[in-house]
Amino acid sequence: MALLSKPSFLKSSLKVGLLTIATSLCMPLTHAAPIYKVIDEQTGQVTFTDRPQSYEQQTGKQISQIAITTGNETNSSGVANTASSSATNGSDVITQPVAATQTLNAPATATTTATVKAPVSYQLTIAEPSKERAYRRPAQSIDVAVQIKPALQAGDSVRIYLDDKEVAQGLSTSIATVNVLPGAHTVKAVIQGETGQTLEQVAITVYVIQNNTTLQNNKKIAQQLLAYQNLSWYQKMKLKLSQKEVAQSQSQ
């Protein structure tokens, strides 16, 4: 290529590419931002995003802001902060959040026999996330913590579901969002008895949004790595020397 025949230009380009890679890798996640709900008037499709400007120029789009925070923020006491689930205007349909302590099903009645014990009346609560919250995909995970009273009896178990798919057993788990589609999802905790019957369950709605900034940065990094792999051994050697010069200049 013609550009490769100009050493001064190549050296400058390699320095810029190296600094761009370092900056991209060290770039922190964006701070919490308002979440917007976009409705397609023709199809009824609902999209959640923190970049409404991408849809403002499109016709047939209804855009409204909802008061939901992003991320796993915590307050000074170590308890996760939560955002109000009320919409900021009347057009938003999210006005009645599902309380984390709401019981969806009454305890199932076990068969009364001489060998079957009576089921325990459990109190089940999803402590984290305690209210509706949005998570950026794929950078953030959905941390789930469950509280139960009284303690689990022998043979009973707690199972955690995402959209009716079991993801873990126990009182806590972390759900990666890399394979979760953007949109609204249901996190559910269920107490099962020894024979498999549902004794208690509770659910909460969470939202997954696409982290466009992270995807763009990853794409740039992948392109830069590919460009480095296509360099000749001589060009790679020059890049290493340039990297050493940059490190020395920054240390002075």
Disulfide bonds with the S-S distance in Angstrom:
none
